[in-house]
Amino acid sequence: MNLNVSDWKPFKIQRTESQSGLFEIENCKCGSAGELDDGSDINYIGAKKSDNGVMRSVSLDGNTNLVSKGHGIMFICDGEGSVGYTNYMDSDFIGSTTTSIGYDDALTETNAMFLVSVLDNEKFKYSYGRKYRKNLITAEIYLPIQHNADGSIFTDDTFKYSDKGYVPDWQFMEDYIKSLHHKPLTTKNKKETVSELNIKNWKEFKVSDIFEVKYGVNLELNACVECNADDLDAVNFVARTAENNGVSAHVVRIDDVIPQKKGLISVAGGGSVLSTFLQTEPFYSGRDLYTLDSKDNISNAAKMFIITVIEQNKYKYSYGRQANKTLPDLILKLPVDSKGKPDYDFMENYIKSLPYGDRLEG
């Protein structure tokens, strides 16, 4: 299916009593994530694009008034590095006050993927500290519209979506996403077979107890030569981004700079602070990026467990706080074996028992 954007029409993002638009938008309600108790009842969603915005899982006890309904598109209205991005929320959640959620009856999980892609192309407008929320009322995007059987433009006399009566072609968006070439990811693991996590007996460890914390090679991307990922000399360039496993580009190998080895964990010290990824290929790293090299023989699955724990601390680095000096002393609470050492076997087995955990290599 081809996209002929020349025929698309503009739609305001926010719909109000006095304005046509795509979504009825509500502000999310949690202004203090530190007051939420850890738990497994509901996801806490913050201002980040990766992991669909999930910061951690929390308890609902005393927090039901903070819940926002799912089945909507979440707008990241504030937050360094992520403002202007959107995510589709398929279930109820507790959201940071830096986010808002938009609803419409015609929205499905599939056509939402189309809308999120279009909306995310508007992110460049929200650089340099510009906020999203106060601009939602005026912001607009272009979308395909519905036509009558004779090819003329269909118009809706309720003017719900557009003051000209245009109606988004929801079915086209649905069909386009379904037409994209992809092989569905499958898993043999079932949700009901995953063990519960009993964190009461977990112990605290510093990051430096488990890993050698090192500063990256500190390259500037504009000093490198970018290339295609499949080029023979291509090396991943990992930067302070929360997207694409931290890989912001592919660059030509530099003769006198040895790439960092695969198997390291990369951590953003600035930018999208504490965005943490397992690097499964050799890579170069940009500014303010740290690497964690395990002191013990830790499998990739166990590293993914620890990465999840590390990222649960992101909320501590709001308001421009950096992780450059504090990363080695960051406290991680982890399961332990009978000797009080980190139980890497448990971590590995737990990750591999999760849905799609059986697809993880190493």
C-alpha positions as a printed NumPy array, in Angstrom:
array([[  0.   ,   0.   ,   0.   ],
       [  1.366,   3.392,  -0.999],
       [  1.15 ,   6.541,   1.065],
       [  0.02 ,   9.527,  -1.011],
       [  0.433,  12.234,   1.606],
       [ -0.535,  14.976,  -0.853],
       [ -4.183,  13.971,  -0.332],
       [ -4.016,  14.015,   3.464],
       [ -5.847,  16.68 ,   5.426],
       [ -4.996,  18.539,   8.674],
       [ -6.52 ,  17.618,  12.026],
       [ -6.104,  19.318,  15.377],
       [ -4.731,  16.873,  17.956],
       [ -6.953,  17.954,  20.854],
       [-10.736,  17.935,  20.783],
       [-12.662,  20.217,  23.163],
       [-16.23 ,  21.48 ,  23.46 ],
       [-15.32 ,  24.406,  21.243],
       [-12.815,  22.73 ,  18.903],
       [-12.87 ,  19.744,  16.553],
       [ -9.958,  17.353,  16.948],
       [ -8.719,  13.784,  17.107],
       [ -8.621,  13.102,  20.841],
       [-10.22 ,  14.017,  24.109],
       [ -7.111,  14.569,  26.237],
       [ -6.695,  14.163,  29.993],
       [ -3.656,  15.028,  32.079],
       [ -2.076,  12.154,  33.997],
       [ -2.048,  12.526,  37.762],
       [  1.054,  11.32 ,  39.609],
       [  3.226,  14.231,  40.704],
       [  5.511,  12.295,  43.053],
       [  6.688,   8.89 ,  41.844],
       [  8.852,   8.455,  44.94 ],
       [  5.719,   8.101,  47.058],
       [  4.502,   5.068,  45.091],
       [  5.212,   1.699,  46.706],
       [  6.811,  -1.015,  44.585],
       [  4.428,  -3.793,  43.672],
       [  2.984,  -5.772,  40.79 ],
       [ -0.499,  -4.232,  40.477],
       [ -0.045,  -1.589,  37.79 ],
       [  2.636,   0.105,  35.692],
       [  3.928,   3.569,  36.488],
       [  4.446,   5.45 ,  33.22 ],
       [  6.891,   8.324,  32.906],
       [  8.393,  10.647,  30.328],
       [ 10.315,   8.135,  28.235],
       [  9.774,   6.606,  24.812],
       [ 11.453,   3.235,  25.383],
       [  9.679,   0.321,  27.104],
       [  6.416,   2.044,  26.15 ],
       [  7.076,   4.542,  28.925],
       [  7.082,   1.962,  31.734],
       [  9.319,   3.115,  34.582],
       [  8.415,   0.42 ,  37.137],
       [  5.582,  -1.659,  38.528],
       [  3.843,  -0.28 ,  41.624],
       [  1.171,  -1.119,  44.184],
       [ -2.38 ,   0.163,  43.787],
       [ -2.884,   0.466,  47.548],
       [ -3.991,   4.036,  48.218],
       [ -3.287,   5.026,  44.613],
       [ -6.521,   4.265,  42.748],
       [ -7.191,   7.993,  42.39 ],
       [ -4.028,   8.267,  40.262],
       [ -5.07 ,   5.666,  37.679],
       [ -5.631,   6.66 ,  34.053],
       [ -7.603,   4.431,  31.714],
       [ -5.765,   2.563,  28.983],
       [ -6.619,   2.25 ,  25.288],
       [ -5.317,   5.688,  24.428],
       [ -2.294,   7.507,  23.056],
       [  0.013,   8.944,  25.693],
       [  1.687,  12.281,  24.983],
       [  5.036,  12.999,  26.656],
       [  4.551,  16.683,  27.446],
       [  7.742,  17.352,  29.408],
       [ 10.987,  15.512,  30.082],
       [ 14.529,  15.869,  28.803],
       [ 15.088,  13.902,  25.589],
       [ 11.56 ,  12.484,  25.29 ],
       [  9.196,  15.47 ,  25.129],
       [  7.112,  15.294,  21.941],
       [  7.097,  11.491,  21.717],
       [  3.957,   9.365,  22.05 ],
       [  3.127,   5.801,  23.11 ],
       [ -0.001,   3.675,  22.812],
       [ -1.206,   2.501,  26.225],
       [ -3.158,  -0.746,  25.986],
       [ -4.07 ,  -1.036,  29.676],
       [ -4.748,   1.114,  32.741],
       [ -1.711,   2.807,  34.284],
       [ -0.493,   5.472,  36.693],
       [  1.07 ,   8.297,  34.704],
       [  3.467,  11.069,  35.622],
       [  2.116,  14.618,  35.483],
       [  4.623,  15.106,  32.65 ],
       [  2.306,  13.025,  30.444],
       [ -1.237,  13.243,  29.044],
       [ -3.481,  10.6  ,  27.49 ],
       [ -5.77 ,  10.983,  24.439],
       [ -8.872,   8.885,  23.754],
       [-11.226,   8.243,  20.85 ],
       [-13.735,   5.448,  20.213],
       [-12.299,   4.706,  16.753],
       [ -8.829,   4.01 ,  18.133],
       [ -7.489,   0.443,  17.889],
       [ -4.101,  -0.936,  18.809],
       [ -3.263,  -1.249,  15.101],
       [ -4.334,   2.161,  13.805],
       [ -2.726,   3.651,  16.934],
       [  0.638,   2.425,  15.617],
       [  0.043,   4.485,  12.466],
       [ -0.922,   7.551,  14.494],
       [  2.037,   7.243,  16.871],
       [  4.405,   7.146,  13.88 ],
       [  2.857,  10.316,  12.437],
       [  2.775,  12.094,  15.792],
       [  6.405,  11.234,  16.57 ],
       [  7.487,  12.981,  13.374],
       [  6.396,  16.223,  15.068],
       [  8.895,  15.8  ,  17.924],
       [ 11.454,  18.172,  16.37 ],
       [  9.116,  21.059,  17.181],
       [  9.631,  20.485,  20.902],
       [ 13.385,  20.882,  21.215],
       [ 15.234,  23.386,  23.396],
       [ 12.934,  23.044,  26.381],
       [  9.675,  23.741,  24.567],
       [  6.787,  21.96 ,  26.282],
       [  4.117,  19.882,  24.532],
       [  1.019,  20.19 ,  26.737],
       [  0.301,  23.876,  26.236],
       [  0.706,  23.372,  22.469],
       [ -1.593,  20.357,  22.154],
       [ -4.605,  22.64 ,  21.73 ],
       [ -3.119,  24.237,  18.595],
       [ -0.975,  21.392,  17.227],
       [ -2.206,  19.548,  14.159],
       [ -1.14 ,  16.609,  12.02 ],
       [ -2.019,  15.471,   8.488],
       [ -3.847,  12.149,   8.004],
       [ -5.577,  10.203,   5.217],
       [ -9.312,  10.901,   5.09 ],
       [-12.437,   8.912,   4.284],
       [-14.022,   9.138,   0.806],
       [-17.425,   8.209,  -0.558],
       [-17.879,   5.35 ,  -3.016],
       [-17.766,   7.811,  -5.943],
       [-14.382,   9.135,  -4.782],
       [-15.654,  12.389,  -3.322],
       [-14.606,  13.416,   0.167],
       [-16.862,  12.116,   2.922],
       [-17.906,  14.81 ,   5.389],
       [-19.344,  14.432,   8.86 ],
       [-21.981,  16.987,   9.798],
       [-21.092,  16.642,  13.506],
       [-17.628,  18.094,  12.759],
       [-16.194,  15.837,  15.473],
       [-12.7  ,  15.545,  14.012],
       [-12.402,  18.57 ,  11.727],
       [-14.136,  21.912,  11.359],
       [-14.39 ,  21.081,   7.655],
       [-16.07 ,  17.731,   8.361],
       [-13.103,  15.554,   7.375],
       [-12.963,  12.119,   9.019],
       [ -9.692,  10.177,   9.431],
       [ -9.589,   7.009,   7.34 ],
       [ -9.227,   4.672,  10.298],
       [ -9.583,   1.566,   8.124],
       [ -6.815,   2.652,   5.754],
       [ -4.492,   3.222,   8.724],
       [ -5.398,  -0.207,  10.105],
       [ -4.869,  -1.93 ,   6.766],
       [ -1.594,  -0.125,   6.093],
       [ -0.021,  -1.266,   9.363],
       [ -1.239,  -4.836,   8.744],
       [  0.27 ,  -4.748,   5.241],
       [  3.794,  -4.028,   6.457],
       [  6.151,  -6.922,   5.966],
       [  6.955,  -8.569,   9.257],
       [  7.197, -11.983,  10.808],
       [  5.239, -12.171,  14.077],
       [  7.421, -12.877,  17.08 ],
       [  6.358, -16.081,  18.79 ],
       [  7.046, -17.612,  22.2  ],
       [  6.436, -20.972,  23.822],
       [  6.419, -19.441,  27.304],
       [  3.132, -18.733,  29.054],
       [  2.383, -15.949,  31.539],
       [  0.963, -18.392,  34.075],
       [  4.29 , -20.278,  34.331],
       [  6.31 , -17.211,  35.418],
       [  7.399, -17.323,  39.047],
       [  6.449, -14.502,  41.383],
       [  9.189, -12.215,  42.622],
       [  9.502, -12.162,  46.403],
       [ 11.714,  -9.13 ,  46.963],
       [ 11.563,  -9.333,  50.769],
       [ 14.724, -11.468,  50.887],
       [ 16.663,  -9.533,  48.286],
       [ 19.846,  -7.723,  49.297],
       [ 21.352,  -4.393,  48.322],
       [ 24.472,  -4.1  ,  46.167],
       [ 26.275,  -1.149,  44.651],
       [ 26.684,  -1.175,  40.877],
       [ 30.45 ,  -1.221,  41.477],
       [ 30.102,  -4.41 ,  43.568],
       [ 29.019,  -6.274,  40.439],
       [ 30.564,  -4.367,  37.542],
       [ 33.686,  -2.527,  36.501],
       [ 32.31 ,   0.934,  35.72 ],
       [ 34.22 ,   2.651,  32.926],
       [ 33.8  ,   5.784,  30.859],
       [ 33.21 ,   5.15 ,  27.158],
       [ 35.534,   6.145,  24.311],
       [ 33.819,   9.585,  24.21 ],
       [ 33.605,   9.994,  20.428],
       [ 31.696,  12.788,  18.702],
       [ 29.32 ,  11.452,  16.071],
       [ 29.951,  14.428,  13.783],
       [ 33.649,  13.46 ,  13.775],
       [ 32.796,   9.971,  12.481],
       [ 31.791,   8.816,   8.99 ],
       [ 28.28 ,   7.396,   8.993],
       [ 27.473,   4.332,   6.879],
       [ 24.838,   1.649,   6.392],
       [ 24.427,  -1.046,   9.021],
       [ 25.306,  -3.826,   6.564],
       [ 28.556,  -2.22 ,   5.355],
       [ 31.622,  -4.37 ,   5.987],
       [ 33.341,  -1.837,   8.282],
       [ 30.181,  -0.66 ,  10.053],
       [ 30.319,  -0.252,  13.844],
       [ 27.353,   0.618,  16.066],
       [ 27.562,   4.116,  17.557],
       [ 25.905,   4.07 ,  20.989],
       [ 24.815,   7.431,  22.408],
       [ 22.748,   8.921,  25.247],
       [ 19.418,   7.968,  23.741],
       [ 16.543,   5.89 ,  25.079],
       [ 15.791,   4.53 ,  21.595],
       [ 16.974,   1.628,  19.426],
       [ 19.055,  -0.056,  22.155],
       [ 21.077,   3.144,  22.415],
       [ 22.346,   2.854,  18.823],
       [ 21.983,   6.274,  17.193],
       [ 23.996,   5.55 ,  14.025],
       [ 26.383,   3.179,  12.258],
       [ 29.852,   4.505,  11.509],
       [ 32.952,   3.423,   9.618],
       [ 35.554,   1.712,  11.82 ],
       [ 38.305,   4.128,  12.908],
       [ 41.818,   2.779,  12.367],
       [ 43.296,   3.817,  15.708],
       [ 40.184,   3.325,  17.873],
       [ 39.314,  -0.21 ,  18.945],
       [ 35.546,  -0.785,  19.337],
       [ 34.355,  -1.753,  22.779],
       [ 33.617,  -5.44 ,  23.117],
       [ 30.167,  -6.964,  22.858],
       [ 28.519,  -8.111,  26.087],
       [ 29.012,  -4.791,  27.868],
       [ 26.098,  -2.865,  29.354],
       [ 25.855,   0.773,  28.245],
       [ 24.455,   3.424,  30.606],
       [ 23.693,   7.046,  29.721],
       [ 25.256,   9.327,  32.332],
       [ 23.575,  12.4  ,  30.812],
       [ 20.923,  13.069,  28.199],
       [ 18.355,  10.277,  28.585],
       [ 19.896,   9.551,  31.97 ],
       [ 20.159,   5.916,  33.069],
       [ 18.927,   4.541,  29.731],
       [ 20.588,   1.152,  29.991],
       [ 21.139,  -1.484,  27.292],
       [ 22.988,  -4.737,  26.647],
       [ 25.271,  -4.315,  23.643],
       [ 25.477,  -7.6  ,  21.749],
       [ 27.829,  -6.254,  19.066],
       [ 31.132,  -4.333,  19.283],
       [ 30.462,  -0.587,  19.442],
       [ 31.774,   2.925,  19.803],
       [ 30.299,   5.184,  22.47 ],
       [ 29.571,   8.891,  22.521],
       [ 29.757,  11.535,  25.222],
       [ 28.669,  10.88 ,  28.808],
       [ 28.205,   7.155,  28.2  ],
       [ 29.418,   4.544,  30.667],
       [ 29.989,   0.818,  30.291],
       [ 29.47 ,  -1.937,  32.844],
       [ 31.735,  -4.973,  32.537],
       [ 30.642,  -7.827,  34.801],
       [ 33.161,  -9.043,  37.374],
       [ 31.577, -12.502,  37.343],
       [ 30.47 , -14.741,  34.505],
       [ 26.957, -13.343,  34.031],
       [ 24.725, -14.548,  31.197],
       [ 22.957, -12.123,  28.887],
       [ 19.629, -13.109,  30.431],
       [ 20.86 , -12.262,  33.935],
       [ 22.223,  -8.961,  32.617],
       [ 18.754,  -8.146,  31.263],
       [ 17.35 ,  -8.738,  34.757],
       [ 19.888,  -6.318,  36.246],
       [ 19.294,  -3.756,  33.483],
       [ 15.613,  -3.724,  34.435],
       [ 16.532,  -3.093,  38.075],
       [ 18.938,  -0.298,  37.11 ],
       [ 16.269,   1.459,  35.048],
       [ 13.851,   1.394,  37.972],
       [ 16.062,   4.157,  39.411],
       [ 15.458,   6.584,  36.535],
       [ 13.014,   8.614,  38.566],
       [ 15.899,   9.665,  40.816],
       [ 17.484,  11.565,  37.93 ],
       [ 14.77 ,  14.058,  37.067],
       [ 15.259,  17.804,  36.728],
       [ 18.635,  17.598,  34.968],
       [ 20.413,  15.444,  37.565],
       [ 23.216,  13.393,  36.001],
       [ 24.427,   9.883,  36.828],
       [ 28.073,  10.579,  36.012],
       [ 29.417,  10.554,  39.582],
       [ 26.733,   8.517,  41.323],
       [ 26.527,   5.506,  38.983],
       [ 29.157,   3.336,  40.761],
       [ 27.393,   3.878,  44.109],
       [ 23.858,   3.377,  42.786],
       [ 22.106,   0.794,  44.99 ],
       [ 20.48 ,  -2.221,  43.339],
       [ 18.278,  -4.633,  45.254],
       [ 18.796,  -8.152,  43.868],
       [ 17.929, -11.78 ,  44.68 ],
       [ 20.69 , -13.643,  46.522],
       [ 21.834, -17.228,  46.851],
       [ 22.525, -19.145,  50.071],
       [ 25.894, -17.404,  50.405],
       [ 24.391, -13.916,  50.135],
       [ 25.837, -13.409,  46.649],
       [ 23.749, -12.178,  43.699],
       [ 21.785, -15.171,  42.423],
       [ 22.581, -14.947,  38.731],
       [ 21.101, -18.373,  38.023],
       [ 17.731, -17.254,  39.403],
       [ 17.898, -14.039,  37.368],
       [ 18.685, -15.968,  34.181],
       [ 15.955, -18.538,  34.737],
       [ 13.393, -15.858,  35.571],
       [ 14.089, -13.849,  32.418],
       [ 14.025, -16.969,  30.255],
       [ 10.681, -17.994,  31.765],
       [  8.966, -14.75 ,  30.701],
       [  6.932, -14.593,  27.494],
       [  9.493, -14.209,  24.68 ],
       [ 12.313, -14.941,  27.127],
       [ 12.919, -18.135,  25.181],
       [ 13.999, -15.97 ,  22.218],
       [ 16.877, -14.407,  24.128],
       [ 20.34 , -15.599,  23.156],
       [ 22.955, -16.257,  25.825]])
